[in-house]
Amino acid sequence: MNKYKFDNSIDNQTGKQKHLHTLNGQPLYGNTSVLNVISKPLTWWASGLAVAELGWQKELNAWSKPKPTKEDIERNKIERLAKAEIGLQTISKLNSEDYLKLLDKAYKAHSVKLDRSADAGIDMHEALELYSNYCIENNNGIPMLFQKYKFIQVEIFAKWAEKNVKRFIAVEGYCYSEKLWTGGIFDCLYEDSEGKFVMLDFKSSKEAYLSHFIQNAALDIEVSENGILDTEGNLIYQLEKPISYYAVLPFGAENPEPQFYYDLVGAKKGFEAALTLHKLMS
């Protein structure tokens, strides 16, 4: 009999959590590691953070979102020139050593931002899961509305769920596929108002990326194959019906609501392709 286990203990050598999925004592490929072969469209974002350290401000134009007014665009031009002037004057007064420090700071700007966002994202991620799990434990999974919320994003999600979710089924479940030799952790499984099962993922980004939905596909494959487990491999829940579509809640958005993806076959093929590339690159 197969024995799945998830080990999140501290590695004595690295001091970091292992985050290791195993089957019969052998390590599985983690879904997140597999999907690292798919790049996200963050190049412009990262370069913007870097040059902002040197006095750059993003330009507003007619194609910006949300669409700015003419007054916004004109004000932006003035602000960009003023900030560039300050940056130029600051740099002109630096010696070579201090200028190099500034360049190093610009080079690392995106990494620092990601670390801070990750810390904030963990809190928000946990809050969303706690809300969903509270509904499961106290109201048979039926969405509830509270008087007070720790985060406005959770309140927005709760109001959306009240209209669109019949019941939350499971939160933070562990799963694996012996066929693909992969393992993962899903955020939330729910039944929508039409009785369809949906795999939902909470993300700290401002929008949902294709890789997020492909990650849902990996979880769909694993849950469909072996059910939802705890960290010791005990079966918690077996699907009553197939998952119909995928959802991602990008809680970094201004007004976060789930975004959906319906090409399950394509997303599953996408994960298998990513897995092949990951193995080639490992």
BELFEN-V565771 format. One record per backbone hydrogen bond with DSSP energy under -0.5 kcal/mol. CO is the residue of the C=O (numbers start at 1). NH is the residue of the N-H. If there is no record, write none. Layout:
((CO,NH) (CO,NH))
This chain:
((2,4) (3,24) (5,7) (5,22) (6,8) (7,20) (9,18) (11,15) (16,11) (19,21) (20,7) (21,28) (22,5) (23,26) (26,23) (29,183) (30,34) (31,35) (33,36) (34,37) (35,38) (37,39) (40,42) (42,46) (43,47) (44,48) (45,49) (46,50) (47,51) (48,52) (49,53) (50,53) (51,54) (51,56) (52,55) (61,64) (61,68) (69,73) (70,74) (71,75) (72,76) (73,77) (74,78) (75,79) (76,80) (77,81) (78,82) (79,83) (80,84) (81,85) (82,86) (83,87) (84,88) (85,89) (86,90) (87,91) (88,92) (89,93) (90,93) (91,94) (95,99) (96,100) (97,101) (98,102) (99,103) (100,104) (101,105) (102,106) (103,107) (104,108) (105,109) (106,109) (108,112) (109,113) (110,114) (111,115) (112,116) (113,117) (114,118) (115,119) (116,120) (117,121) (118,122) (119,123) (120,124) (121,125) (122,126) (123,127) (124,128) (125,129) (126,130) (127,131) (128,132) (129,133) (130,134) (131,135) (132,136) (133,137) (134,138) (135,139) (135,141) (136,140) (139,142) (141,168) (151,155) (152,156) (153,157) (154,158) (155,159) (156,160) (157,161) (158,162) (159,163) (160,163) (160,164) (161,165) (164,166) (164,193) (167,191) (170,189) (173,186) (174,229) (175,184) (177,181) (177,182) (181,29) (182,177) (183,31) (184,175) (186,173) (187,172) (188,200) (189,169) (189,170) (190,192) (190,198) (191,166) (191,167) (192,195) (196,192) (197,244) (197,245) (198,190) (198,200) (199,247) (200,188) (201,203) (201,249) (203,251) (205,252) (205,253) (209,212) (209,213) (210,214) (211,215) (212,216) (213,217) (214,218) (215,219) (216,220) (217,221) (218,222) (219,223) (220,224) (221,225) (222,226) (223,227) (228,236) (228,237) (229,174) (230,233) (231,6) (234,230) (237,228) (242,197) (245,199) (246,261) (247,201) (248,250) (248,259) (249,203) (249,251) (250,253) (253,256) (259,248) (261,246) (262,264) (263,267) (264,268) (265,269) (266,270) (267,271) (268,272) (269,273) (270,274) (271,275) (272,276) (273,277) (274,278) (275,279) (276,280) (277,281) (278,282))
